[in-house]
Amino acid sequence: MPPLRDLLSMLTLALAIAACAPRSTPPPPPTPLAPRPAGALRVRFASHDADLTRGAPTWLDAAVFRPAGLGPFPAVIALHGCAGPYDRHGELQARDLDWALRLRAEGYLVLLPDSFGPRGVRETCTRHDHPVRPGFERARDAYGALLYLQSLPDVRADRVALLGWSNGGITTLSAIASTSQARPRGLAHDFRVAVAFYPGCARVAERDTYGVVAPLHILIGESDDWTPAAPCRALTERARAAGEPVELVVYPGAFHDFDAPAMTVHVRRGVASTRSGTATLGTNPGARADAVRRVPVILARALR
């Protein structure tokens, strides 16, 4: 039987969901994630995509990692990459889980939404048809997640960060753009800070201007051949010249997925978004160590 604290957490989340859901189609209450990690919950909430789905929002599943204590807690929404949030065994991707546990230990409530599963998509790394777009559906998912967290009594509504990897990093750039069409009208508190790991910056860099509603930190590898660093440099330089709070860290010799806990550097084939159809992935110990130190500092400055 789960500990009393976990049971109380489930009840609190269930009541919050029930209060926000339409009576005709209530989502199921949160249940323990199985088989692991221990202490995580699975919850369901509505994306802010009703304008894209003609009035019927998409219900999203998410894993929640709640820190010890009574709260209210600052929170982090973490957005998965093109491989989706779960591996072939149905468990959270090693990188996503590693960061969730680290951030929970720092005192943050961490929410990892699944933008793919509820839409019948397993992954988009190998697909050319873009069934779930970072700047459209996924950006609205990010704001649906924000509204959901802000409805919870144990979350500080004005202290929520957005973090994303790769495809989720592109989503982060899109969601916090000052011109984002995904942003709910009348939003009382927007994201406080954003961190984007190795996003594809090319399309955003092509814009004449790029403004943000919260400080943005981009972390990318110099040797990344999937989402190159050069467009992110161009984007950062243009944004900073306009006075926007955008920071860039480029790690020498690092490839895509440099912050994975233990991924051997290798070449992935079947990549839809590169000319060669390949991309190099793998852990870079130095870059990972710096990111593990740097991100908590970024979050603490904005959320504490």
Backbone hydrogen bonds in HBPLUS format (Angstrom, degrees):
<---DONOR---> <-ACCEPTOR-->    atom                        ^
c    i                          cat <-CA-CA->   ^        H-A-AA   ^      H-
h    n   atom  resd res      DA  || num        DHA   H-A  angle D-A-AA Bond
n    s   type  num  typ     dist DA aas  dist angle  dist       angle   num
A0006-ASP N   A0003-PRO O   3.08 MM   3  5.42 120.1  2.45 104.3 117.9     1
A0007-LEU N   A0003-PRO O   3.09 MM   4  6.46 155.4  2.15 151.4 159.0     2
A0008-LEU N   A0004-LEU O   2.90 MM   4  6.17 159.0  1.94 154.8 160.1     3
A0009-SER N   A0005-ARG O   2.96 MM   4  6.17 149.3  2.05 141.4 150.3     4
A0010-MET N   A0006-ASP O   2.91 MM   4  6.18 157.5  1.96 148.8 154.2     5
A0011-LEU N   A0007-LEU O   2.99 MM   4  6.26 158.9  2.04 147.8 153.3     6
A0012-THR N   A0008-LEU O   2.93 MM   4  6.14 161.5  1.97 148.9 153.7     7
A0013-LEU N   A0009-SER O   3.01 MM   4  6.21 165.3  2.03 153.2 156.6     8
A0014-ALA N   A0010-MET O   2.87 MM   4  6.01 156.5  1.93 148.0 155.4     9
A0015-LEU N   A0011-LEU O   2.96 MM   4  6.15 161.5  1.99 152.8 156.6    10
A0016-ALA N   A0012-THR O   3.11 MM   4  6.31 156.3  2.17 144.4 151.0    11
A0017-ILE N   A0013-LEU O   2.95 MM   4  6.16 158.6  2.00 150.3 155.8    12
A0018-ALA N   A0014-ALA O   2.96 MM   4  6.14 164.4  1.98 150.1 154.5    13
A0019-ALA N   A0015-LEU O   3.05 MM   4  6.22 147.8  2.16 141.8 149.8    14
A0020-CYS N   A0016-ALA O   3.28 MM   4  6.50 139.2  2.46 139.8 149.3    15
A0020-CYS N   A0017-ILE O   3.06 MM   3  5.27 130.5  2.32 101.1 114.1    16
A0021-ALA N   A0017-ILE O   3.01 MM   4  6.06 134.2  2.23 153.2 165.7    17
A0025-THR N   A0022-PRO O   3.26 MM   3  5.69 136.1  2.46 107.1 117.1    18
A0031-THR N   A0042-ARG O   3.18 MM  11  5.46 138.9  2.36 137.9 147.6    19
A0042-ARG N   A0031-THR O   2.91 MM  11  5.46 153.3  1.98 154.7 163.5    20
A0033-LEU N   A0040-ALA O   3.38 MM   7  5.84 169.4  2.40 130.0 129.8    21
A0040-ALA N   A0037-PRO O   3.44 MM   3  6.07 162.0  2.47 134.1 133.9    22
A0041-LEU N   A0064-VAL O   2.98 MM  23  5.08 157.4  2.04 140.9 148.3    23
A0064-VAL N   A0041-LEU O   2.77 MM  23  5.08 156.1  1.82 148.2 153.8    24
A0043-VAL N   A0062-ALA O   2.88 MM  19  5.38 158.0  1.93 151.4 158.6    25
A0062-ALA N   A0043-VAL O   2.97 MM  19  5.38 143.0  2.11 149.1 151.0    26
A0045-PHE N   A0060-LEU O   3.02 MM  15  5.45 152.3  2.09 147.0 155.5    27
A0060-LEU N   A0045-PHE O   2.71 MM  15  5.45 167.8  1.72 176.4 172.5    28
A0047-SER N   A0058-THR O   2.79 MM  11  5.41 167.3  1.80 163.9 168.2    29
A0048-HIS N   A0140-ARG O   3.19 MM  92  4.89 160.5  2.23 120.7 121.6    30
A0052-LEU N   A0049-ASP O   2.85 MM   3  5.30 145.1  1.97 113.0 123.7    31
A0053-THR N   A0049-ASP O   3.07 MM   4  6.35 139.4  2.24 149.0 161.2    32
A0055-GLY N   A0050-ALA O   2.78 MM   5  4.55 174.6  1.79 143.4 142.6    33
A0114-ASP N   A0061-ASP O   2.83 MM  53  5.65 151.9  1.91 176.6 167.1    34
A0063-ALA N   A0112-LEU O   3.06 MM  49  5.14 156.2  2.12 130.8 131.8    35
A0112-LEU N   A0063-ALA O   2.85 MM  49  5.14 163.7  1.88 153.7 159.0    36
A0065-PHE N   A0110-VAL O   2.85 MM  45  5.07 160.3  1.89 150.5 156.6    37
A0110-VAL N   A0065-PHE O   2.95 MM  45  5.07 161.6  1.98 146.0 149.1    38
A0073-PHE N   A0154-ASP O   2.85 MM  81  5.99 162.3  1.88 126.1 125.6    39
A0156-ARG N   A0073-PHE O   2.78 MM  83  5.52 165.6  1.80 139.6 139.6    40
A0109-LEU N   A0074-PRO O   3.04 MM  35  6.43 163.8  2.07 151.5 153.8    41
A0075-ALA N   A0159-ARG O   2.97 MM  84  6.46 161.7  2.00 156.4 162.5    42
A0161-ALA N   A0075-ALA O   2.87 MM  86  6.29 160.2  1.91 147.7 152.0    43
A0076-VAL N   A0109-LEU O   2.90 MM  33  6.31 152.9  1.98 155.0 160.0    44
A0111-LEU N   A0076-VAL O   2.94 MM  35  6.33 162.6  1.97 160.0 164.9    45
A0077-ILE N   A0161-ALA O   2.92 MM  84  6.21 167.0  1.93 153.1 155.5    46
A0163-LEU N   A0077-ILE O   2.85 MM  86  6.05 157.2  1.90 172.3 170.4    47
A0078-ALA N   A0111-LEU O   2.90 MM  33  6.16 163.1  1.92 157.9 163.5    48
A0079-LEU N   A0163-LEU O   2.77 MM  84  6.19 155.0  1.84 146.6 154.9    49
A0165-TRP N   A0079-LEU O   3.16 MM  86  6.42 158.8  2.21 167.5 167.1    50
A0084-GLY N   A0081-GLY O   3.10 MM   3  5.71 165.8  2.13 118.7 122.8    51
A0124-THR N   A0082-CYS O   2.83 MM  42  5.06 164.1  1.85 147.9 153.5    52
A0093-GLN N   A0085-PRO O   2.83 MM   8  5.72 149.6  1.92 146.4 146.4    53
A0087-ASP N   A0091-GLU O   2.71 MM   4  5.53 158.4  1.76 160.4 163.6    54
A0090-GLY N   A0087-ASP O   2.96 MM   3  5.35 163.6  1.99 117.7 120.9    55
A0097-LEU N   A0093-GLN O   2.90 MM   4  6.09 167.7  1.91 166.4 170.2    56
A0098-ASP N   A0094-ALA O   2.92 MM   4  5.97 157.9  1.97 144.2 150.8    57
A0099-TRP N   A0095-ARG O   3.08 MM   4  6.35 163.3  2.11 152.9 155.9    58
A0100-ALA N   A0096-ASP O   2.95 MM   4  6.13 156.6  2.00 145.8 153.1    59
A0101-LEU N   A0097-LEU O   2.97 MM   4  6.15 164.8  2.00 156.4 158.8    60
A0102-ARG N   A0098-ASP O   3.06 MM   4  6.25 156.0  2.12 143.3 150.4    61
A0103-LEU N   A0099-TRP O   2.86 MM   4  6.00 167.4  1.88 156.0 158.8    62
A0104-ARG N   A0100-ALA O   2.91 MM   4  6.02 153.1  1.98 143.6 151.7    63
A0105-ALA N   A0101-LEU O   3.04 MM   4  6.17 155.3  2.10 142.1 148.4    64
A0106-GLU N   A0102-ARG O   3.18 MM   4  6.51 127.9  2.47 133.9 147.4    65
A0106-GLU N   A0103-LEU O   3.06 MM   3  4.95 132.7  2.29  92.2 105.6    66
A0108-TYR N   A0103-LEU O   3.12 MM   5  5.68 163.5  2.15 148.3 145.7    67
A0107-GLY N   A0104-ARG O   2.90 MM   3  5.16 159.2  1.94 109.4 115.8    68
A0119-ARG N   A0116-PHE O   2.85 MM   3  5.38 144.5  1.98 117.6 129.0    69
A0121-VAL N   A0116-PHE O   3.09 MM   5  4.76 170.4  2.10 129.8 127.2    70
A0120-GLY N   A0117-GLY O   2.97 MM   3  5.13 164.1  2.00 116.0 117.6    71
A0127-ARG N   A0124-THR O   3.27 MM   3  5.02 159.8  2.31  99.8 105.8    72
A0272-ALA N   A0125-CYS O   2.93 MM 147  6.12 178.7  1.93 158.1 158.2    73
A0136-PHE N   A0133-ARG O   3.25 MM   3  5.34 157.2  2.31 104.6 111.4    74
A0138-ARG N   A0133-ARG O   3.06 MM   5  6.10 168.3  2.08 155.9 157.6    75
A0140-ARG N   A0136-PHE O   3.18 MM   4  6.39 154.8  2.25 150.3 157.0    76
A0141-ASP N   A0137-GLU O   2.90 MM   4  6.23 138.8  2.07 141.6 154.5    77
A0142-ALA N   A0138-ARG O   2.97 MM   4  6.29 148.6  2.07 144.5 151.8    78
A0143-TYR N   A0139-ALA O   3.25 MM   4  6.62 150.8  2.34 139.5 146.1    79
A0144-GLY N   A0140-ARG O   2.84 MM   4  6.08 145.6  1.96 142.2 152.7    80
A0145-ALA N   A0141-ASP O   2.86 MM   4  6.12 152.5  1.93 149.0 156.0    81
A0146-LEU N   A0142-ALA O   2.99 MM   4  6.29 147.9  2.09 138.4 147.5    82
A0147-LEU N   A0143-TYR O   2.95 MM   4  6.15 166.5  1.96 148.9 151.4    83
A0148-TYR N   A0144-GLY O   2.97 MM   4  6.15 153.8  2.04 142.6 150.4    84
A0149-LEU N   A0145-ALA O   2.95 MM   4  6.19 169.2  1.96 153.6 155.5    85
A0150-GLN N   A0146-LEU O   2.93 MM   4  6.12 158.0  1.98 151.1 157.8    86
A0151-SER N   A0148-TYR O   3.00 MM   3  5.25 148.9  2.10 104.7 114.5    87
A0152-LEU N   A0149-LEU O   3.04 MM   3  5.39 160.7  2.07 111.8 118.0    88
A0155-VAL N   A0152-LEU O   3.41 MM   3  5.64 157.5  2.47 115.7 113.7    89
A0159-ARG N   A0156-ARG O   3.00 MM   3  5.37 162.0  2.03 123.5 123.5    90
A0192-ARG N   A0160-VAL O   2.83 MM  32  5.70 170.2  1.84 156.7 160.2    91
A0162-LEU N   A0193-VAL O   3.04 MM  31  6.49 158.8  2.09 152.2 158.4    92
A0195-VAL N   A0162-LEU O   2.88 MM  33  6.42 149.8  1.97 150.7 160.7    93
A0164-GLY N   A0195-VAL O   3.03 MM  31  6.58 148.8  2.13 157.1 166.8    94
A0197-PHE N   A0164-GLY O   2.83 MM  33  6.10 171.1  1.84 172.3 171.2    95
A0168-GLY N   A0165-TRP O   2.75 MM   3  4.72 137.7  1.93 143.2 129.3    96
A0166-SER N   A0197-PHE O   2.86 MM  31  6.02 154.9  1.93 151.9 159.8    97
A0169-GLY N   A0166-SER O   2.79 MM   3  4.63 123.8  2.10  91.7 108.6    98
A0170-ILE N   A0166-SER O   2.86 MM   4  6.32 147.4  1.97 154.3 162.7    99
A0171-THR N   A0167-ASN O   3.07 MM   4  6.35 154.7  2.13 140.1 147.3   100
A0172-THR N   A0168-GLY O   2.96 MM   4  6.18 145.4  2.08 134.1 143.2   101
A0173-LEU N   A0169-GLY O   3.02 MM   4  6.40 157.6  2.07 149.7 154.1   102
A0174-SER N   A0170-ILE O   2.99 MM   4  6.27 157.8  2.04 151.3 157.4   103
A0175-ALA N   A0171-THR O   2.77 MM   4  5.93 164.7  1.80 156.9 161.2   104
A0176-ILE N   A0172-THR O   3.20 MM   4  6.26 170.5  2.21 153.8 155.0   105
A0177-ALA N   A0174-SER O   3.37 MM   3  5.37 153.6  2.44  99.3 106.9   106
A0213-VAL N   A0176-ILE O   2.93 MM  37  5.63 147.9  2.03 155.6 166.1   107
A0180-SER N   A0177-ALA O   3.00 MM   3  5.15 164.7  2.02 116.8 117.5   108
A0178-SER N   A0211-GLY O   2.77 MM  33  5.15 159.8  1.81 119.9 123.2   109
A0194-ALA N   A0215-PRO O   2.91 MM  21  6.22 146.4  2.03 165.6 171.7   110
A0217-HIS N   A0194-ALA O   2.92 MM  23  6.23 147.7  2.02 142.5 152.8   111
A0196-ALA N   A0217-HIS O   2.83 MM  21  6.22 162.9  1.86 159.0 164.2   112
A0219-LEU N   A0196-ALA O   2.97 MM  23  6.29 162.1  2.00 152.2 156.0   113
A0198-TYR N   A0219-LEU O   2.70 MM  21  5.87 170.4  1.70 162.6 162.9   114
A0205-ALA N   A0201-CYS O   2.78 MM   4  5.84 157.7  1.83 162.6 170.2   115
A0206-GLU N   A0202-ALA O   3.20 MM   4  6.44 128.5  2.48 141.4 153.5   116
A0206-GLU N   A0203-ARG O   3.28 MM   3  5.27 141.2  2.44  94.9 105.4   117
A0207-ARG N   A0204-VAL O   3.12 MM   3  5.63 160.2  2.16 113.5 119.4   118
A0216-LEU N   A0245-PRO O   2.90 MM  29  6.33 161.3  1.93 160.3 166.5   119
A0247-GLU N   A0216-LEU O   2.81 MM  31  6.21 160.6  1.85 157.8 164.3   120
A0218-ILE N   A0247-GLU O   2.83 MM  29  6.15 165.9  1.85 153.0 157.0   121
A0249-VAL N   A0218-ILE O   2.82 MM  31  6.18 154.8  1.88 162.9 171.5   122
A0220-ILE N   A0249-VAL O   3.01 MM  29  6.40 162.6  2.04 166.7 172.4   123
A0251-TYR N   A0220-ILE O   2.88 MM  31  6.29 158.9  1.92 150.8 157.8   124
A0224-ASP N   A0221-GLY O   3.26 MM   3  5.17 166.6  2.28 105.4 107.8   125
A0222-GLU N   A0251-TYR O   2.80 MM  29  5.47 178.0  1.80 137.7 137.3   126
A0223-SER N   A0254-ALA O   3.00 MM  31  5.40 136.5  2.20 142.6 152.0   127
A0232-CYS N   A0229-ALA O   2.99 MM   3  5.27 120.3  2.35 106.5 122.1   128
A0233-ARG N   A0229-ALA O   2.97 MM   4  6.31 145.3  2.09 153.2 164.3   129
A0233-ARG N   A0230-ALA O   3.05 MM   3  5.05 121.5  2.40  97.0 112.0   130
A0234-ALA N   A0230-ALA O   3.01 MM   4  6.36 160.3  2.05 155.7 160.6   131
A0235-LEU N   A0231-PRO O   2.89 MM   4  6.08 159.8  1.93 146.4 152.1   132
A0236-THR N   A0232-CYS O   2.92 MM   4  6.01 163.0  1.95 143.0 147.9   133
A0237-GLU N   A0233-ARG O   2.91 MM   4  6.09 168.4  1.92 155.2 158.3   134
A0238-ARG N   A0234-ALA O   3.06 MM   4  6.19 163.2  2.09 148.3 152.8   135
A0239-ALA N   A0235-LEU O   2.92 MM   4  6.08 163.1  1.95 151.9 157.2   136
A0240-ARG N   A0236-THR O   2.84 MM   4  5.93 169.1  1.85 156.2 159.4   137
A0241-ALA N   A0237-GLU O   3.01 MM   4  6.04 149.4  2.10 139.5 147.9   138
A0242-ALA N   A0238-ARG O   3.26 MM   4  6.48 133.2  2.49 135.6 146.6   139
A0242-ALA N   A0239-ALA O   3.05 MM   3  5.18 133.8  2.27  97.9 110.8   140
A0244-GLU N   A0239-ALA O   2.90 MM   5  5.17 162.0  1.93 145.4 140.3   141
A0243-GLY N   A0240-ARG O   2.94 MM   3  4.87 159.5  1.98 103.5 108.5   142
A0246-VAL N   A0244-GLU O   2.92 MM   2  5.75 131.7  2.15 110.0  95.2   143
A0254-ALA N   A0251-TYR O   3.28 MM   3  5.63 163.0  2.31 131.6 130.6   144
A0282-GLY N   A0256-HIS O   3.02 MM  26  6.45 145.7  2.14 160.6 170.1   145
A0260-ALA N   A0257-ASP O   3.09 MM   3  5.53 169.8  2.10 119.7 121.4   146
A0284-ASN N   A0258-PHE O   3.07 MM  26  4.83 166.9  2.09 123.7 122.2   147
A0283-THR N   A0263-MET O   2.83 MM  20  5.09 164.5  1.85 139.3 143.9   148
A0266-HIS N   A0281-LEU O   2.82 MM  15  5.53 150.7  1.91 153.7 163.4   149
A0281-LEU N   A0266-HIS O   2.84 MM  15  5.53 166.0  1.86 167.5 171.2   150
A0268-ARG N   A0279-ALA O   2.71 MM  11  5.27 169.6  1.72 167.3 164.3   151
A0279-ALA N   A0268-ARG O   2.97 MM  11  5.27 139.7  2.14 141.5 151.0   152
A0270-GLY N   A0277-GLY O   2.92 MM   7  5.30 111.6  2.40 155.3 170.2   153
A0271-VAL N   A0277-GLY O   2.89 MM   6  4.61 156.7  1.94 124.9 121.6   154
A0277-GLY N   A0274-THR O   3.16 MM   3  5.14 139.1  2.34  96.1 107.7   155
A0288-ARG N   A0284-ASN O   2.83 MM   4  5.91 170.8  1.84 171.1 174.3   156
A0289-ALA N   A0285-PRO O   2.94 MM   4  6.00 161.4  1.98 144.0 149.2   157
A0290-ASP N   A0286-GLY O   3.07 MM   4  6.30 157.2  2.12 146.1 151.9   158
A0291-ALA N   A0287-ALA O   2.93 MM   4  6.17 163.3  1.96 153.1 157.7   159
A0292-VAL N   A0288-ARG O   2.87 MM   4  6.06 160.8  1.91 155.6 160.8   160
A0293-ARG N   A0289-ALA O   3.16 MM   4  6.38 143.3  2.30 138.7 147.6   161
A0293-ARG N   A0290-ASP O   3.15 MM   3  5.18 124.3  2.48  94.6 108.6   162
A0294-ARG N   A0290-ASP O   2.72 MM   4  5.84 160.2  1.75 153.6 160.5   163
A0295-VAL N   A0291-ALA O   2.96 MM   4  5.76 172.0  1.97 149.8 151.8   164
A0297-VAL N   A0294-ARG O   3.05 MM   3  5.33 121.9  2.40 105.0 119.7   165
A0298-ILE N   A0294-ARG O   3.01 MM   4  6.36 158.7  2.06 156.6 163.2   166
A0299-LEU N   A0295-VAL O   2.94 MM   4  6.19 167.0  1.96 162.0 164.7   167
A0300-ALA N   A0296-PRO O   2.88 MM   4  5.95 159.6  1.92 143.2 149.4   168
A0301-ARG N   A0297-VAL O   3.09 MM   4  6.24 160.0  2.14 150.4 154.5   169
A0302-ALA N   A0299-LEU O   3.12 MM   3  5.29 126.3  2.42  98.9 112.5   170
A0303-LEU N   A0299-LEU O   2.76 MM   4  5.73 157.6  1.81 162.0 168.7   171
A0304-ARG N   A0300-ALA O   3.14 MM   4  5.22 152.2  2.22 132.0 134.8   172
